[in-house]
Amino acid sequence: MKRIVVGAHYGLKDWIAQRVTAVVMAVFTIVMIAAIAGGATSSAEAWRGFMSHGAIRIATFLFAISLFYHAWIGIRDIWMDYVKPAGLRLALHVLTALALIAYTGWTLQILWRL
């Protein structure tokens, strides 16, 4: 019997990656809410000072990468499950990856601009 592999078949690795990236994003969101409540965004100068800390820069980078990878897994699975022509699916994968990489770079540029 010949096995036909279709759809998203990455299994446990992607399931764990989505959970880990979701936790990273949730923790970052809580930190940002606390910072906003604590006045870190009360002025442009306060925001620049807050975002210039090394730990916040690393956390922002991890958030952006987590968001990129989390979105990639979800959108890739949608394309794999619902787009049947292989050429179209490949084109959508490439366009999605390029867009997510560009969005990640743009996010970091905006957030780290001093």
C-alpha positions in Angstrom: 0.0 0.0 0.0 1.4 3.4 -1.0 1.2 6.1 1.6 0.2 9.5 0.4 1.4 12.4 2.6 -0.7 15.5 2.4 -1.4 18.5 4.7 0.4 19.6 7.8 2.3 16.6 9.1 4.9 18.1 11.3 3.3 16.9 14.5 4.7 17.3 18.0 7.6 19.6 17.1 5.3 22.3 15.7 2.8 21.8 18.5 5.5 22.4 21.1 6.9 25.3 19.1 3.5 27.0 19.0 3.1 26.6 22.8 6.6 27.9 23.5 6.2 30.9 21.2 2.8 31.6 22.7 4.3 31.6 26.2 7.2 34.0 25.1 4.6 36.4 23.6 2.4 36.2 26.7 5.2 37.0 29.0 6.4 39.9 26.9 2.8 41.2 26.7 2.6 41.1 30.5 5.9 42.9 30.8 4.8 45.6 28.4 1.5 46.1 30.2 3.4 46.5 33.5 5.7 49.0 31.9 2.9 51.0 30.5 1.1 51.0 33.8 4.4 52.0 35.5 4.8 55.0 33.3 7.6 53.7 31.0 5.6 55.1 28.0 4.6 58.4 29.7 6.7 60.3 27.2 8.8 59.7 24.1 12.0 60.1 26.3 10.7 57.6 28.8 9.9 55.1 26.0 13.4 55.6 24.5 15.0 55.0 27.9 12.8 51.9 28.5 13.6 50.4 25.1 17.3 51.1 25.4 17.8 48.6 28.2 19.6 45.5 27.0 17.1 43.1 28.6 14.1 44.8 26.9 15.9 44.8 23.6 16.5 41.1 23.9 12.9 40.5 25.0 11.6 42.5 22.1 13.8 40.5 19.7 12.5 37.2 21.2 8.9 38.5 20.9 9.3 39.4 17.3 11.0 36.1 16.4 8.4 34.2 18.3 5.6 36.1 16.6 7.2 35.3 13.2 7.6 31.6 13.9 4.2 31.2 15.5 2.5 32.9 12.5 4.6 30.9 10.1 3.5 27.6 11.6 -0.2 28.5 11.6 -0.3 30.1 8.1 1.9 27.3 6.6 -0.6 24.7 7.9 -3.5 26.6 6.4 -1.8 26.7 3.0 -0.9 23.0 3.3 -4.4 21.9 4.3 -6.5 24.0 1.9 -4.4 24.9 -1.2 -4.0 21.8 -3.3 -2.0 22.9 -6.4 1.7 22.5 -5.4 2.9 25.4 -7.4 0.4 27.8 -5.8 1.1 26.4 -2.4 4.9 26.9 -2.8 4.3 30.5 -4.0 2.1 31.2 -1.0 4.7 29.7 1.3 7.5 31.9 -0.2 5.4 35.0 -0.1 4.3 34.4 3.5 7.8 33.7 4.6 9.1 36.9 2.9 6.3 39.0 4.4 6.8 37.7 7.9 10.6 38.2 7.7 10.0 41.8 6.4 7.4 42.4 9.2 9.8 41.2 11.8 12.6 43.5 10.6 10.3 46.4 10.4 9.0 45.8 13.9 12.5 45.7 15.3 13.4 48.9 13.4 10.4 50.7 14.8 10.7 49.5 18.3 14.5 50.0 18.6 14.7 53.3 16.9 16.3 55.7 19.3 
